[in-house]
Every structure is written in C-alpha cells, then in structure tokens.
Amino acid sequence: MSKHIFVTGGVVSSLGKGLTAASIALLMKQRGYSVKMQKLDPYLNVDPGTMSPFQHGEVYVTVDGAETDLDLGHYERFSGVDCTQESNFTSGRIYSNVISRERQGGYLGKTVQVIPHITNEIKDAIRAMASDDVDFVITEIGGTVGDIESLPFLEAIRQFRQEVGAENCIFMHITLVPYIKAAGELKTKPSQQSVGILRTIGIIPDMLVCRCEVSLEEEHKEKLALFCNVPRHLVIEEKDVENSIYEVPLDLVKQDLDVYVLERLGMHVNRLDLTKWRKMVKTLIEHPAGEVEIAVVGKYISLVDSYKSVYESLTHAGIASQVKVKVRMVEAEDIEKLGAAKLLKGVHGILVPGGFGDRGIEGMIKAAAYARKNNIPYFGICLGMQCAVTEFARNVAKLKGANSSEFNEDSAHCVIDLMEEQKSVTEKGGTMRLGAYDCAVKSGTKAFKAYKRKKISERHRHRYEFNNEYREQLEDLGLIISGVNSELDLVEIVELKDHPWYVAGQFHPEFQSTPLKPHPLFRDFVKASLVRRK
Ligand code: GLN
C-alpha cells in the first residue's frame, strides 16, 4: 500500500510548494523508496495547455503528452521520476469527467453534487497514483488554503485520510512567516490563521514547513507549535536559499524533515545517499570555470516562469561545464526595433525558445541570422528551429518572403507548414503533436556528437513542421537535416555546416534535462558558448 503525503499552502501563493514537494520526493528516492508525484490545481481550465505563459508560466509536457503545470518540471528535475497524464488534475478536468458521466446517465438518476461526486472523482485521481510498487505518493494541492476554489480538494483529502487511516497519510502545510522590517520581527499570526482555516474544514496539519527570509528563533517555533497544534520538532524552517533552488533539499535534510516523515508513516529510515546531489550543488555554486553569457530571445521574456525549464536546463548545462550561465533576456520585439547587433553584442550563445503567434517573430529570425553570420553558437527550440529554417530559406536560399504558414498563410514559400494530421483539427485543448516521439539521429553531425546515439526520444508540443518540399533545396545549400522522425518523415533536427555550433530541434529538450543529467544538446550548446568566450 502506498503512503500519501499531501502538501497544502497557506497565507500567500508562490511559496514554493512545488519545490518543497519535489525536494521531499528526492529525499525519499535517495533513501531507496519509489515515489510518484501529483498536482491538483483548483482552476477551471481542463489543463493549462490553452493558457498564455503570461497567465500561468510555462506549460510543461510529460512523456505521455499531458500539458501540465510547471511544478511538474520541478518534480521531474528533482526526483528524476517521470510524471504522467495522472500527475496533474484541475477542477476543470474533474468537473468535466463528472459532467460527461452525468450526460451518459452514469449516476443512475441521482442528484450530482460536489460532495460526494466531485470529491469521489478527486479521490479516484489520487488513488490512480497509488499501487503496490509505489511507496510514496506526494500530492500537492495548488492555490492557497481559504480560496473558495480549492475547497473540494481539501474536503477530498480529508475524506481520503479517514479512508486510508492517519498512519498512511501526512498533511504537510507550507506557510509563510513574514518578517516585518519596521518592527524588526517575524510574525506567526498569518500561519496560525491559515491553520485555523484548515481546522474548520477538518484538517489538522501534521507538519508545518515555514517559509521565511529570516531564520526562526526557538520562541517562534514553540509559538507555532502551540498555536497550530503541531509537535515542536515538526515545525520545520524553510528559509530562502542563497544560491540555488537545488539547495532546498539539503536545507530540509539538516532538520531531518525526511526522517520525521518516515517515522510518522511507520517506514524504515533507510540510509540517505545525497553524494551526487551535494557534489552537483557545490559545482553549481562554485562554478570554477567562470561564466558564459547566453541570450534568450523570446516573446514572454518579462515573466521568468514562461521559460522555466529552458532556464533550468541552461543551469544544468552550466554544471556540466563548471560555469555559471548568465542569461541575457532579450525581448524579440526589441530586436525588431533596435537591431540584433545592439542587443546581442558580446553574448557567447543565442537561444530562441518555443512560442506561438507572430509577435516578435521577425526579431527571433534576426537573432538566428545574427548567430549564423557571426559564428555565435545558436540553439533553436521548436519555434526557434522554425525561425532558423525560415531565416536560412530567406537569406541563404533567397526564397523571398519565406515564412511559416502560422504567420503568413499566403507566403510564396511556406518552409514551415501545418502538419498533415493537424489540418482537420478544430479544438484547441490537447490537440497539438504532444509528448515523446522517436527521432533517428544522423551520424557525423553535431546532434550525434551530443547524443552519442542513433535513436533518441524527445517531447513535442507543436502544430507546424518543416515543409519537406524544401528539404533538398535547403540541404544543397548547407542546411544539415540531422534528425528525422522516420514514421512520419518529419524533420526533427537541423544544423549548419561550417558553423561552430548551430543546432535547432522541433522538440523541447528542456523537459528532459535534470541537474544530475544535463541534456546533451544544452550541454554541448553551453560548451560551445564557453569555447566562443575563450
Ligand atoms: N507555434 C509553433 C507550432 O505550433 C511552435 C510551437 C512551439 O514552439 N512549442 O508549431
């Protein structure tokens, strides 16, 4: 039987609940246990796939093609365990399941209600993660305790605990202990109040994890324990980390958080092996080989969460080369106004990430041209690959007005075109080419040099694709097709001859990079940027 850890959040959002949950997953795994992770989100979109990155940050894609919350990226990067379709449920998805069952007559004439039907559906979603070979299921409840929207989820986990027994279930409440500068004091009241809200709905947290910018004193911990009805040793401090989010598990371990969780759930306290993790964090912080500067040119630049996995993957690649990757965030539209030279001068590498819609697209194409002409390492991801192909078609093959049909359907040269299978698609949600697909890598290419394998699998999220009608023509001029999906004959990776490192893929490698296993393309891109710096 799986043990369940439920993570709730109090006082404010953006507390880093996902990072805490991911850290616990890492610690359990490094103690030899198997873990699965899940996030339950209170909003009504069926999944975040239709939301703008400005609303919700990056949409993270799982191997099996779920479009999910970006916290799942943390889960995978910390624990190394793949998430699935079952790892992210929203209220929208829960309600839509219940409503479609109602339409099919599945409730046999009963009145369909939040309790028990919605809560049952939520409990089924939690149960779907549990099995004999999973020791721990960690379920994070999105949003903040006290929100109207999250009530059914909280009621469901309350019922769940009754059903599986308190010995198989932990409620961990992450809360904020703010520091009031003017008074020079830490305040425990907001935490007391948020635990109070939980109590009114029948949930008594077993543990408190206190986010703070200033260390808690013994008196604060005692006060929190007393007022929140939690044993003193289960009041854990989670202070802002100094250098990197990857320090969070190390801080939690110092306070034996994982030991208490295991003891509370009656599990054996196996030996913990964090040797590799500690070494990784040390390299990350010390970065003995100095710094490289990479420009990320996109349209969602003003919100760091929009390209979360890209930035993280660059950090991972930096660890592999022992450098710190400094990111110069460049608004693609600014390049349209001010020119590439002005904004990209001096960078050691240029990355154009994924995106949708035409805003800033000409700026991204200019960035690709600047990298090509100035021998600056270039890494194109999805839209960044489409921009690279368009640029090459326009400026090397002299195909006037070459474009993606996403941006100009009437272009005489749609070198990027809607995929055949997409032409009949009318609904927006969950209908792109999503999830992992195989790709055959051509030997002798930079891609092969990175992967060192002929067959790879990468995650996708797109509707448009390299137009094979232009393949020969562009190849003749020096565009190398270094990766192809053989099943559908789709171009997956392109690169340039006679360039230090210019590689672009139709997929999202950032969803498979972890700090312990930097993605080979990111790794080689940063390595090439380091060569450029030298
Ligand atoms: N908008 C492009 C497409 O749909 C690229 C998508 C992406 O970058 N994820 O093909």
Boltz pocket constraint, residues with backbone or C-beta under 6 A from the ligand:
constraints:
  - pocket:
      binder: B
      contacts: [[A, 353], [A, 354], [A, 355], [A, 356], [A, 357], [A, 381], [A, 382], [A, 383], [A, 384], [A, 406], [A, 461], [A, 462], [A, 463], [A, 464], [A, 465]]
      max_distance: 6.0
